[in-house]
Amino acid sequence: MTLFSRYRWLIIAASHYAILFVFAQINHYISPFGINILITGMLLSFSSLVLNHTQGALSIIPVALYLDSISPLPFGSSLMILIGLHYLIVGLRYQFRRESEGISMAVSLIANFAIHLLYSIFAITYLGIEGLDSIQIVLNLIVSGLVIGLLNTVYLRTQIELLSLFGIQIAQEQRQAR
């Protein structure tokens, strides 16, 4: 066990922040077209499937607090949504092979759909239905799904390579745990 093994959640949280920063910039430039890309399902998928449940939750909490700080919804709603989905995925992950990129892709897309749905429900509850455009929500969901479809495998491999730079071999640890 390396020194960084206990703090792998911090490495993953930092990389989650980096990808959120990139997509915040992308969203800024495409916002005149009414498009907003949400990639949180991809981040949640990696943390829930690859890390153990505690370190996965620790890597998601800073992301959720960041999303709470930029959202017009009540503070803590993103935290509640992401941690709830994280533990739902963790509870179900023993039913399938976690190393599979296909499973990661499916979980990312389903989690992203659930996040869109839950954010919409929270927005209707707290902000009212007047400002919501269902066509725009569906368009954002489709665009986000396409982006996740293109980037999920690359993101998964990059994260595993990043951890291996710190001496953490995820694939060997998962096989030894079985």
N, C-alpha and C positions, 0 to 999 in steps of 0.2 A: 504494500500500500504506500503510495507516494504522499508527500506533504499536501499536494493539491487535491487529493482524493476526497478529503472531508469538505473542501470548499469548492467542489465542482459546480455547485449551484450558483456561486458567485461568478464563475467564468461564464456559465450559460446565461445568467441574468445580464451580464455586460454585453454579451453578443446579441441577446434579445433587444436590448436598448439600441445597439448599433443598427440593427435591421429596422427597428421602429423609427429611428431618426431618418434613415434613407427613405422609408415609405411616407414619413411625414412631409419630406421635401417633394416627393413625387405627387402626393395628394395636394400639396400647395399649388403645384403647376398645372394639375389637371382639374382642379376645382372649378374653373370657369365653365367646364363642360358638364358640370353637375355629377362628376364621378368621384367616389371616395373608395379607395381600396382598403379593406380590412383584412389583415393577415394574422390576426390573433389566434385563429384556429391552428395555424401551422406552428406557432410558438408553443401553444398549449399541447399539441400532439407530441412534440419532441420531449417536453418536460414530463409529460405524463407517461409516455411509453418507454423512454430510455432511462430516465433517472428513477431512483426509488421515490416512494410517495412523499417523504419529508423534504428531500432535496428538490424534488419537482415543485412542490408547493412553495418552497423558499425562492425558487427561481421565477415563479409566476407572480408572487406578491408584489415585487417592485414594478412589474409590468402593469398589473392591475391598478396600483396606486397612481402610476403615470397616466393611464387611461382615465381614471377618475378625475384627475386634475384638469384634463382638457375637455371633459364631457359636461354637458349641461344637466345631466341627470344627478340625483342626489349622490353625495360622496359615499363611497362604499358599494355602490351598485355593481361596478365592474369587478371589484374584489369578490363580492358574493357570487357573481355569475361565473367568473373564471375558476375560483376555488371549488365551487360546486361541480362544475364540469370536470375539473381535474380529478377530483375524487371519484366521480362517476366513471371516468376512463380508467383510472387505477383499479377500480373494482371489477371492471370488465376485461382488463388486459391479460388476465391469466387464462382467458379463453382462446387466445390466439398467439401466434408467434410474433414477438415484439421486434425481431430483427428484420422483418419483411418490410420492404419499401412500399409495397402495395397496401399493407395494413396501415402504415403511417399516412399514406395519401388519403385513404378512405376516412380515417379518424380525423385528419385535418379538414377535409371537406365537410364532414358531418358536424364537427365542432364549430366550424365557421358558420354553417347554416344555423346551428343552435344559438350561437352568439348574436347573429343578425336578428333572429326571431326574438330572443330575450331582450335585446336592446330596443327593438320595436315595441314590445309589450311595455317595457319600462317607460319609453317615451310617450306612449299613449296614456299610460296611467298618470304620469307626472307632468307632462307638457300639453296633453290634449291631442286630439286627432287632426286639428285644423292645419298644422304645419307639416304633416306627413304626406308624402306622395308615394303611393304604393308602386307606381311604375319606377320611380327613382330607387326605391328600396330593392326591387327585383333586379334592376340594372346593376346596382352596386354589388348585389349578391353574385350575379353572373360574372362580372368583371373580376371580383375577388376570387371566385372559384377558378377562373381561368389562370389568374396569376399564381394561385396556390398550386394548381395543376402543373404549371411550368417550373416553379421554383422549389417545391417541397423536397424532391429527391436531392437536388443540389444543396439545399439547406441542411437536410439530414446528414449527408456525407460531410459537409463542411464542419458541422458541429462535432461530429465524431473525430474528424481530423484535428480540429482545434483541441479537443480533450486529449488526443494522443500526443500532441505537442507538449502537454503538461505531464505526460507519463501515465495517463489514465486510459486503459484499454477496455472500452465498454463491452465489446463483443465477447471477450474472454470472461469478464465478470458475469455476464448474463448466463453464459453456458455453465459456469462453475456454480451458480446459485441454484441451478435446477437439480 
